[in-house]
């Protein structure tokens, strides 16, 4: 792959636009599973844990939130990294770190003064983001994409 300085002005513009699109692509893809879940799952299962008792068992709600957490974390990392024009492995690691930080804040830190932190939900989301980053790094290496030097 050519270095950025060797690209034509049109290629540079396309590359810059792709870099600008990394964050929006990651956020939109990360939000999509949650939006879809809210549209298709029964409202009884969509209630957060700790809500007043409902006919649906808490275990079903836990599994549902784990699946959504896995899909959100993985989609965030994969979509953002695949949008990047180069350095996809590094981009995936950065996005996974951001996803893990977000999960820590939303599942653990916000609950410290108000209730029991959701450590399992955090662990599921963190593992999903880390696995997605590992997938991107492995897929880039298996394609034979050379590591670029600065």
N, C-alpha and C positions, 0 to 999 in steps of 0.2 A: 504494500500500500504506500502511496506517495506521502511524503510529509506535507503538512498543511501549507508550508511556504511554496511547495512545488505545484499546488493545485491552481487551476484557472480561476478567474473571479467567479464564474458561474458555479464551479464546484465548491469554492469556499462559501458562497452564499447558501448553497444546499446544505453543506456540512454545518454551518452556523445555525440554520433553521432547525436541523435535526437535533442539535445540542439544546436549543431553546425548547424543543418539544419533548425532551426527556422527562422533565418534571410533570408537565400536564398529562402526558401519556401514563406515567406511573400513578398519578393521583386518580385519574379517571378509571383506569383498570383496577386499582385498589378499591375504589368505591363501588364498582359495578356489582360484585357479589352481594354486598349488603343491600343495595337497592333492589336487585332481583329477588333476594330472599324476602324482603319486606312486601314485595308484590305477589309472591306465589305461595308463601307458607301461611298456614292458618294463624290467625291472631293469637290464639291460645299458646302456640309454641313460640311466638315471637316475644312474649313477655320476658323481661330480664329476670335473672335469678334474684330472689329476695322479694319478688312481688307477692301480693296476697295469693294464697293457694288457688290453683285452678285445676280443672280436670286433667290437664296434661302433666305427666310426671316431670320432676326437675331434671332427671337424667336425660330425657329427650331434649329438653331445652339446652342442657350442657353440651350434648353431642352436636346439636344444631349450631350453637355458637362456636364450637371448635371447628366445625367444617367451614363455616363462614370465615373464621379467623385464618384458617389455612389458606383458603382461596384468596382472601384479601392480601395477605402477606406475600404469597407467591406471585399473584398477578401484579402487584406493585413493583416487585423486583424484576420480574421477567419482562414486562411491558416497557419499563423504563430502560433496562439494559439493551433490549432489542432495538429500541429507538435510537440509541447512541450510535453515531457513525463509526467510532473506533473506541478502543479501551473499554470494551464491553465488560470484561471481567472486573476491572477496577470500578466501573460504574455500578455493576451488580453488588459489589462489596459495600460501596458507599450507600446504595439504596437499601440494602439489607440492614446496615447499621442504623439508618434513619427509621426503618420500619420497626426494628427492635426497640429503639428509643421511644418511639410513639407507643408501642405496646406496653413498655414499662410504665410510661406516664398514664396511659388510659386504664391499665388493669391493676397496677400496684400503687403508684404514688398518690393518685386521687382518692384512694380508699384508706390511706394510712390514718387519717384523723376521723374518719366517718364510719368505718366498718372493716370487715375482713377483706384484705387484698385478694385478688383473684390470681394467685400464683400459677395455677394450672393453665388458665387462659393465656397468661403471659408466656409461659413455657411453650405452649402449642404454637402461638403466633411467632415467637422467636425462632423456633425450630423450622417452621415453614419458610420464613424469610432466609434463614441460613442455608437451608436445602436448595432453595431457588437460586441463591447466589452460587452455590457449589455446582448446580446444574449449568448455569451460564458459563462459569469458568471452565468446567469440563468440556462443554460443547464447543467453546472457542478453541481449546487446546486440541480437541479431536479433529476439528476442521483444518488444523495446521495453520491457524492464524499466527503469524510471527509476533513476538513480543516487540513492541516499539520502544526505542530508546529516545530519550529527550535530547 
